[in-house]
């Protein structure tokens, strides 16, 4: 099978290297040789092994009947969406690592794939080398997925690990993440939770069979997490993790959210550190499943892309299967109606009097302690209730100024 790679950056280069350097593995596992015929890129790659295969015109790929599968590793929405749709309309399979593309445009690309007897596959779009997409689509397909929760962004997990284990500030940990290449010069997509939000939408769409858009789910990042919060979490045996989480509710709606959580220290997810990712999935037949591994990086992500390419080679066209239904209006429940317990930290002029008011207002709370806390600092955990009710109570406290609010998993 001959393929084309659109975008030869970090991941695209990895795809070409794996395909070029492992011909026997490709043939044995896919049932036929796999060859990269074209590399579509704005650069020339002069003096490299890629130079003779570089092209600038998408029409060369579209009009070449030998190209059965096209790999998209360009990133972003455009021109990736237009190019992918045109390839599918020509009956060519498309494999992508582009989470933004899948989260925003999967409905249209699925439609083009079905109409033209092609496949649209995207294992690498969520958690790099961890096979969560294929696991949810295939291995767990006999289950109703009741919930999932995961560390879906390695950059934020690295930063939080540094803050918790080495008592670094957010800014210090972010600087190290950037120096190591884990965080971009503009880290907004990672630290504001946008990257994890796109991945959560993809997983929720698979789990619950209807397209979920990023703008529908409440998303918070980690910029506001402080060493004080980490210390209070530790005092209770918790760690702070940025999670993407979704549940199927009894009313038929979906709860989905991306935000920091206090996670119990003895849970499997709390022990996932550094740039690693993990996803816990609960099905009605199988119970709990935990997937763990490298969520990013050239090798891990390229491995998942090539795995999809090999799957396209193994399957006949009428067996290609990734799909979810069109978007349903009002399928996502208002996050303020979810039931949560909240960790709240803030300051009061008179801490002892304020704690009395807090206990009376919330109907009982657990007050937390940490070393070297200022006298006017108060931190506590509420009981479980609808988040709107808890926030309404908090807003009525006139003698307490909240500084941090974090949900309890």
N, C-alpha and C positions, 0 to 999 in steps of 0.2 A: 504494500500500500504506500502510495506517495502522498506526502502531506506538505502543507505550507505553514509557516510560522509568521504571524503578524505581530511585530514588535520584538526586537531582539535586545531587550534590556537584561536585567538580572535574571528574571525567571525564564525569559525566552532563550537566553544563552544556555541556561541549564537544560532546557528541553532539547536543544540542538546537540549539546554535548552528550547527554544520555543516549539519544537516538543514534548519533554517529559512533559512539564508543562501545555500545553494547549490541552489536548486530545479532549475535547468536541468541541473546536473551530475547530480543524483539521477535525473532523468528520462532523460537521455541514456545514462547508464551502467547504470542498473538496468532500464531499459525501461518504467518507469512512475514517476509521482510518489511521493515518500515523505513522509509527514506525521506529526509527533508529535501524537497526539490527546490522550494523557494523560501526566501526570507524577505518579508516586506518591512522596510525600515527607511527612515529618512537619511540614515548614515550609510556610508559606502563600505566600511570595514576593510579598507585597503590593506593588503598584506596579511590578511587573516585567512584561515581555511573557509570562511564564509563568503569571501568576496565574490566568487563566481555565481553564488546563488542569490545575491541581493538584487531585489527589484524595487521599483518605486510606484508601480501602477497596480492597483487592486484588480483591474480588468484582466491582467495576465493570469491571475489565480482563478477568477470567475470563468474564464473561457477555456481553461485547460481541463479537459475531461479526465486526465490522469489523476488530478487532485481529488481524493475522496474525502479527506478530513483537513480542516483548517484550525490551527491553534491560535487563539487570540490572547496575547499577553501585553497589550498596549496600555491598558489601564484607562480609567475615565469612561465617560458615557459616549462621547463623540471624538473621533469618527468610529470608535469601536462598534457601536450599535449598528450604524449604517452598514459597515463592512460585514458584520456577522449576519445581519438579516439578508443581505444580498447573497452571501455564501449559502445560507439555508435555502433560499429561493431557487438556487441552482442545484439543490439536492445534495449539497456537500455537508457532512457533519461538522459541527463547530464544538470545540473544546476550549473553555476559558478558565482563567484564574481570577477574573475581574469581578470582585464582590459588588462593586458599585453598579456595574452593568446588570448583574443578575437581580439585585435587589430592586432596581428601577424598571427593568425592561423584560423580565423573564416571560410575562404573559404574551407579549408580542413575538418573542423569539420562539416560545413553545408552539405558538400558532403557526409560524412559518415552518418550523420543523415538521409538525404533523401534516401540513398541507403538501409538503414536498418529500415525505418519506425519508426524513433525515433525523439526526440526533443532535440535541443540544445538551452538553454535559459540562459540569462545573465542580467536580470534586475539590479542586484546589482553591475554590473561592472561600471556603470556610475552614479555618484551622490547618491550612497548608497540607502537611503530610498525614494528618489524622484522617482515617477513612470514615468520617461521620456522615457524609452525604449518601454514599452507597449503603452504609449500615442502616440508615433510616429508611431509604427507599426500598431496600431489598431484604436485608436480614431481619429487620423489625417490622416488616410490612403486615404481619399477621397480628400485630398489636395495635390497640388504641393507645397512642402516646398521651399519657395523662399530664406529663410535665417534663421539662428539661431545664437545666441551669448549667452555665458553663463559664469558664475563663476563656474568652474568645479573642483576647488581644494580648500578645506577649509583651508589648512595650509597657502597658500600664501594669501588668503583673510584675515586670522587672522593677519598675519604679516603686511599687508598693512593697515588694520584697526588701529593697534597699532601705526604705523608710522603717519597716518593722524590725528587720534583723540588725541593721547597722545604725539606727537612730539618725538617719539622714533626713534633711528637709526635702520637700517636694522638688524645689528648685535644684538642689544638689544632685538628687537622684536623676532628674531629667537631664541635667548636663552630662552625667556619665552615660546615660542611655544614648544621647546624641553622639558622644565621642565613640561609642562602641558600634554605632550604625544601627541601633535598634529603633531610634526615634529620628524622624526627619527634622530638618532645620525648622520647619513649621510643623509642630507636633499636634496641631489642633485635632485632626481626625482621630488620633489615638487618645489623647488625654481628655478630650471632651466626650468620648464615648461613641463618636460617629461611626468608626470602623466596627466596633462591637455591635452597634445598632443594625448595620447592614447585614451582618452575619446572623444576628438574632432573627431578623425578618426572613432570611432564607430558610433557616431551620424551622421557624414557625410555619412558613408556607408548606414545607414538606410534611411536618408533623400533623397539621390540621387541614391540609388539602385546599387552601384558598390563599391567594396572593396577599401578602402583608407588606405594606409600604413603610419605609423608614419614618416618614413624617407622622405616622399613626401611633407610634409608640413613644412613651415618655423616656427621655434619654438624659442621663447626667454623667459627668466625667469625674475625674479625681483631683482636679486643681485645688479644690477646697479642703482636701484631706490634710490634716496636720499631725505632727508628732504627738500632740495632746490626745487626739482621737485614737491613735495607735496605742498609746499607753493605757487609755481607759479600756480599749478592746482587750488588751493583754491581761488586764486586771481581772477580767471576767472569763478568760480562757478563749477569747475570740481572736481571729485575724480579719483584716479588712481586705476584701477582694472586689474588683469590678466584675460584675456578672451580667450576662444576658440570660434572661429567665422568661419562661412562658408556661402557662397552665391552661388546660381546657376546663372551663367553668361549668357548673351544673345548668346554668341558663343557656348553654350553647355558645356563649361568647368565648373569646380568647383574652386572657390577661397576658400582656407582654411588656417588659420593662428592661431597661439597661441602666444600672446604677451601682454605686458601692454598697456592699452588704457587710454586716458583721457575720462571720461564718464560724461555727464551732470549731475549736482547735483540733478536735479528734476526728473531724470529717475528712474524707479523702481529698476533697477539693482544697481544703485549707492548707494541705501539705504540698500543693503544686506551686513551685517557686520559680523565680527567674523568668525567662522568656517562654517557658512551657505553657501549653494550653491543656484544658481538660473539660470534658462535657459529661455530665451525669444525665442519663435519659431514663425515664420511668415508663414502662409499658404495662398494660393490664394483665398480660400473660407472662411476660418474662421477668417483671419486677424491675430492679435497678441495674443499669449498665453504665460503666464508667469507661470512657475513651480518653487516652492520655498520650501526649507526645509533642513533638516540635510543631508549633503552629505557624511558623514562618521560616524564612531563609530560602536561599536559592535552591539547594538540593532537595529539601523537603517538599517545597511547592512544585518544583519541576517534576519530582517523582510522581506526585498526584496527577499532574497534567498528562504525563506520558502514560500513566495507568489508564486514564480515560481514552487516550488515543488507541491503546492496545485493546481496550474493550470494544471500541468501534470496529476494529479489525476482526475481532472474534465473532461479533454478532452480525446476523443478516439484517438488512435494513428494516424489515418488518418486525424486528424484535427490540428495537430501541425504544426506551420507555420513560425517561424522566419527564415528569409532568405534574402540574397542580392546576386546580380550577381557577377561574377568573375571580377577581377581587369581589368581596361582598361588603356592601355598605354597613357600617356600624357593627362590624364583627369584633372590633377591639373594645374591651371594656375600659371605661374611664379609670385611670390608675388610682385616683383618689377614693374609688370604691373598693379597692383591694383591702383585705384585712392584713395588717402588719403590726408587729411591735416595733417601736422606734427607739433608737438611742438618740438622746438630745443632750447637747452640751451648751452651756451659756453662762451668763454672769448676772449677779444680783447685788444690790447695795447692801442688803442684809441677808446673807445666805441662809441662816437658820430659820428666819421667818419665811423666806421664799420657799424653802423645802416643805414647810408645813402647808403652804398654799398649793404647792405642786401636788403633794400627796392627796389633798382634799379634792383638787380639781380633776385629777386623773383617776381617782378611786384606787390609789395604791400604785407605787412605783418602786423600782429597785435603784437606790442611790449608789453610784460607783465612786471609788476612791483611786487616787494615784499619788505617787511621791511628788513632793514639791509643788503641789497645786496651789495657786493663790487662794486666799480665804474667800474671795467672792465668786469663785468658779464652782459651778454645779454641773454634774453629769448624772444622768439617770436613764433607765430603760422603762418604757411604758408597758402596760399589758397589751394584748392583741385586740385590735378593733379596726374598723374602717379608717383608712388614713385621713379622710376628710374630717372625721369626728375628732381624731387626735390633734390635727392641725388647728381646728377651730378652738379647741380647748387651749392650745398653746397660745393662740393669738389673743386670748382674753386675759392672759397673765400680765399684769401691769408692772410687776416688780421683778421680772426676769427677762433678759434679752438673749435669745438663742443665737449661738454662733455656728453650730453644726447639727445636722439631722441626718442620721444614717439608718437604713432599714436593717432589721434582723432577719437573716435567712431562717 
